[in-house]
Amino acid sequence: MSRIHKRLTYANVVATIALFLALGGVSYAAFKLPKKSVGTRQLKPEAVTGPKVKTGSLPGSVLKAGTLPDLANYATKTEIKGKFLGSTVVVNKTIAAPVNKDAFAFGIVSCPAGFQAIAGGVTPSNIFFAKVSESGPTINGEEPYKQPDGQSGPATGWAGAVSTQGAPSGADVAKVQVICAPLG
């Protein structure tokens, strides 16, 4: 008992009491609050953001008009597809199917209105014979070097090219992809 008594200081006692109070509050909240008792009145404004919401957990009826881009109207060609990943949008476009032997394919894919390109790339189906010869952002549908003063605003899409020159075979398909994030 004297060994415990020697280590019993004011700081140790206060720290132990604080620990039990903190754990008691957390356990009370975890075990005493009824299910579904926290609602919109208890949440602070902007407390729930896109990254905190599990994909597919919200029904379409809770989304306000104009908060998500209308990708159905944006996809003017069947080869362009969009998919939401949190607040980003991934848009794919087939630039050639197939890319024949000793051929070259070039294409541009654009972000929906109100979005900017943050990344992109080019994918040929046969990486042994089809080589990516260009991959980079675009500004208003053109490569940055075509702008009068270089970078003239946010990137709005991605350009890419695939070449099969000198290869014994071509590729089944070549695609360009862009990852877009909301402006602002």
N, C-alpha and C positions, 0 to 999 in steps of 0.2 A: 504494500500500500504506500510506503514511503517513496518508492520509485515513481509512482504516478503523481504523488503529491509534489515532488520536485519539479515535474514538467508542467504542472497546472499553473499557468500564468493567465493574466487578464486577457492577453491577446489570443491565446489558444481557446479560452472559453468563448470569447466574442466571435471568433472565426467559426467555431463549431455551431454556435447558435445561429449565425447567419447562414451557414450551409444547410441546416435543417429547415430554416424558414424558406429558403429559396427552393429547396427540393419539395417542401410541402406545398408551396404555391403551384409549382409545375404539376405535381401529382393531383392536386385538387382540380386544376383545369383539365387535365387529361381524363380523370375518372368521374368527376361530378357534373361537368357540363353535359346536358342532354344532346343527343345527336341532332344535327341540323339546327342548332340553336344560335349559331353565328350567321348573321345575314348581312344584307347590304347596309343596314343602319349601324352595325358595329365596325364596318370597314372604313378606313380613311380613304379619301379620294385618291385615285391613282395607286392604291395599295396592291391591286392585282394587275400585273402587266403580262404581255404576251408570253415571255419566257416562263412565267409561273403557271401558265395554263397548259394542261396536258392536251396534246393533239387529239382531236376527235371528242373531247369531253363536253364541248358546248354545242347545243343544238343550233341550227341555223336561225331559229326564231329569236334568239337573244342578240344576234349581231345587228348593229344599226346599219342602215343603208349608207353606202359611201365609205365604210370603214375598210373594206377590202376591194381590190381592183376587180373588175368584171373580166376575168380571163376568157370566158366563153365568147364575148364579143371581140376580145383582143386576138384570139387565135383565128386569123383569117385563112390560114392554110392548114390542112389536116396534119402536116408533119410537125407543126409547132404545138407543143404541149406545155402546160404550166402546172406547177405543184407548189403548195405553200409549205414552208418549213419554218414555223414560228412566224416571224415577220418578213422573212425573205421569200423570194419567188425564184424557182428554177425554170428556165425556158430552154427547150431543146429544139433544134431544127436539123433535118436531114439536108445536107448540101449536095450529096450525090449518092445514087444507089443504082448501079454499082459505079466504082471508080475503075475504069478499064486500065489495062496494061499501058504504060507510057502515057498516062493522062494526068490532068491537073484539075482539081475541083476547089472552088472558092465559094464562101458564103458568109452572110452576116445574120445574126439573130439579135433582136432588140428587146429591151425591157418594156413593160407596160408603162403607160403614162404615169408620172408621179414616182417612178422608181429610178435608181441609178445602178449601174453595173459595179459590182465589187469584186468579181472574179469570173473566170470563164475558161474555156478550153476547147480543144478539138480532139475527136476520137475517130480514128479509122478502125474498121473491124479487123484488118489484117496488119498488125504492127511490124511483121517481118518484111513486107513489100511496100506498104503504103506509109509514107513518112509525113509528119506534120511539117509543113514548110513555112507556115505563118500562124501566129496565134496572139491576139492582142485586143485591147479595148477599142471601141468606136465612140465617136462623139457625133450625135445627130446623124447616124448612119454612115459616117465616113471615118477612116482611120485618122489618128491625130496628126500625122505628118501632112495631111491634106488641108488642115486648118490653117488660116492665114498667119496666125501667131503661135502655133503649137497648141498647147492645151487651152481650150476655149470653153470650159465648163465641165460638168460631171460626165463621166463615161455613161453612155446610154445603151450600150450593147457590146457584142463581141464579134470579131471577125476571125476567120480561120481558113487555112488552105491545106490541102493534102495533095501530095505528088506521088506517082508511081513510076516516074521516069527511070528507065534502066532496070526495072524489076522484072523478074520472070512471070509475074502474075499481078493482078489488080487486087481490089478489096471489094467486099460485098456492099459496104455502106460507109459513108463518112458523115459525122455529125458535129455541129457546133453547139456549145452549151454556154449559157450565161447565168450567173447568180445575181439577182437584183435585190436591193434593199430600198425601203422607202426613203425618199428625199427628206431632208430635214432632221 
